[in-house]
Amino acid sequence: MYKELTSILNESAKNDEVLIFALTANGDFFSSGNDIGASMTMEITPTIFEDVNVVFKNFIDAIIVYPKLLIAVVNGPAIGIGSTMLGIFDIVYASDKAYFHTPFSSLGLVAEGCSTYTFPRLLGHSKAGDMLYLGYKMNAEEAKKYGLVSEVYSHDSLKEVWDNLNNVSKLSSESILATKRLISKWNREILLKVNEEETKELKKRFESSDLIERLLNFLSRKNKL
């Protein structure tokens, strides 16, 4: 999935007919996080953790350098990377059924998606700590209050978001892209460095016995449900 999204981002970045990349999901969740069960069944090779990190890093890098408008339409709960990457998006719309959850410490993981940089700046130092350290679950209205989300829509009225995005064609694409270049210019190198450091730490966590034990416990609890 990461490879496919990275490919789509990179290809659409070169397509002059594309102005907006809008990411949403089918079903009840925007993202339920990484598939831990699948991760635990991967064939372990000498370079597996390095390979996984490269794929993940490339995905976040593609979001950071994307030159067009990046818009997320969060149609339901956003867990893990589904939450953390939103700080790099240009605009985020959310369903009133959405919530944002980053349970890294309970799983023995580490914050990623540049959230160690974007969340303190968006949410404030203390609330970012509440989410990234303690796994606080933030609802859609609170996310709007803190600036992670631009607008909250009734879940049954999410079609309004797409109607509004279709109206963007009436605006000046040259103006929008020029403003995007200016806004992203000042933080791009910082975000790329943040992503590099986060993925280095993530690799360390992958190799940690604490992580393996916590993931096994998580899967055991899940299987009993």
N, C-alpha and C positions, 0 to 999 in steps of 0.2 A: 504494500500500500504506500509506504514512504517513497519507494522508487517510482511508482506510477505518478503520485502527486508531484514529485520533483520534476519528472519528465514533462508533465502537463504545464507546470509553472514555467519551466525554461522555454518550452515551445511557444506558449502564448505570449511570453515576454518579447519574442521576436516577431510576433504577428501584428502588423500595423492596424488590423481591423479590430483588435481586442483592446478595450479600454478598462474593463472591469473583470476581475477574477473573484467570483462569489462562491464561497464554500459553505455548504450546508450538508444535511444528512437525511436519510430515510429512516422511518421508524420512530421510536419514542426517545432515543438518545441522540445527541449531537456527537458525543464520543464517550464510550465507557472506559476509555484508557487502553493501554496496550493489552494484548491478549496474553496474560500471564501463563495460562495453561499451555499455549502454543510455544511460548518462550522456553518453558521448562522441558519441552520435548524435542527441542532442536538438537541436532547432532553436534556434539562438542568437538571442535577442531582446535588446533593450536592458535588460530587467528580469529576464532568466532567472535570474541568480544570486540576486537579491533574492527572486524568487518561490520558488525551491527552498529558500532559507533560511527563509522564513516557514512553509512547509509542515513542514519538519523541526523548527523551533522550536516550532510548535504541538503537534506530536506529543510532544516531551519535556515541554513544559508540562503537557499532559494527564496524563502519568504522574505528574508532581510533585504536582499538586493532586488526584489521584484519591482520593476519600474512603473507598473500600472496600479490602479486602485485595487487594494485587497480588502474584501468585505466578507465578514462572517455572518451568517444567518443561523444563530444558535437555536435550533428547534426543540431542544430538550436538554437534559443534564449534560454538562461538559466536565469530564473527569480527567485528571492528569494532563497530558499534552494537549487535550482538547480545551483546557483552560489556559495553560501557561503560554501557548503560542499566540493567544488573542492579544497580548500586549504589543505584538509586532504588527498586527493588522491595522489598517487605516480607519475602518469603521466597523463596529460590532452591533448588530441588532439581535435581540433575544426574545424568545417566547416567554410568557409569564410562567410557564412550567419549567423553565431552565433553572439550573443552579450550577455553581462553579466549585469544584472540589479538588484539592491537591493532597492526597493522602500519602505523601512520600515517606514521612518518618515512620508510619505504621508498617510500611512495606520494606523499609530499609533502603529506599532509593534516595535520590537527591533531586532538588528542583532543577528544571531544564526549560527549554524553549525561551531562553533569555529572561525568564521570570525573576531571576535574582537581581536583574537590573531594572526591568520594566515595572514589576509589581510595587517596589518601594516608591517609585516615582508616580505611579498611578494612584495607588491606594493609601500612600503614606507608610512610614516605616513600621508603625505598630500593627496596623491591619495586615500589611504584607507578611509580617512575622506570624501573625495569627493563622494565616492561610498556609504559608510555606513551612513553618516549623511544626505547627500543631494540627494542621489539617482542617481548619475551620471551613464549614460549608456555607458559601455565600449565595443568597437567592438573587433573582434577576433584578428586583427593585433596588436592592442594596448595591449590586454591581453597577447599576445606573448612577446611583448616588455617589459612588466613589470614582466614576469615570471610566470603568472598564467597558461599560456598555453605553451606546449612544441613545438607544430607545428600546423600550419594552413594549411588545405587542401582545394582544390577546392571542392565545395559541390558535384559536379558530380564525384569526384575522391575519395570519402571517402572509397571506397573498398580497396584502397591502405593501409589504416590503418589496416584492418583485415588481409591483406596479410602479413604485417610486423609482426603483433602479432602472426600469425601462425608460423613465422620463429623463434619465441622465443623458440620453442621446441628443436632447435638445440643448445641452450645455456645450461649451467650448472644450473639446478634448485637449487642444493644445494648452489651454489655460490650466486645466486639471493636472495634466502630466508635468507641466512646468512647476506648479506648486508642489506636487509630489516629489519632484527632484530636489527642491529646496528643503522641504521638511525632512526628507530621509538623509540628505547629505551630511548633516551634522552628527548624526548618531550611528551611521552605517558602520564605520570602522570599530566603534565601541561595541556594537551588537555582535559583529563578527568575532571579536575577541572574547566577549562574554560567552558566546556559543562554544567557542573552542575550549575555554576553561571548564565550562559545565560538562561538556562531553568527556573531557579528561577525567573529571571527578566521577562521572557516571561509569566509566570503565573500571575505576577502582571499586565502585560499589558492586558491579557485576562479579568481581572476583572475590567479594567478601563472603565469609561464612555466615555473617549476620544476615545478609540479604537472602541467601539460599534458605536458611532456616525460617525466616519470616514468610517467604513466598510459599514454602511447603506448608506452613501452618495456615496461610490464607487459603490455599487450594483445598486443604483438608476441611476447613470450616465450610467452604463453598460447596464441596461435594456432599456435605451432610444436610444441606438445606433442601 
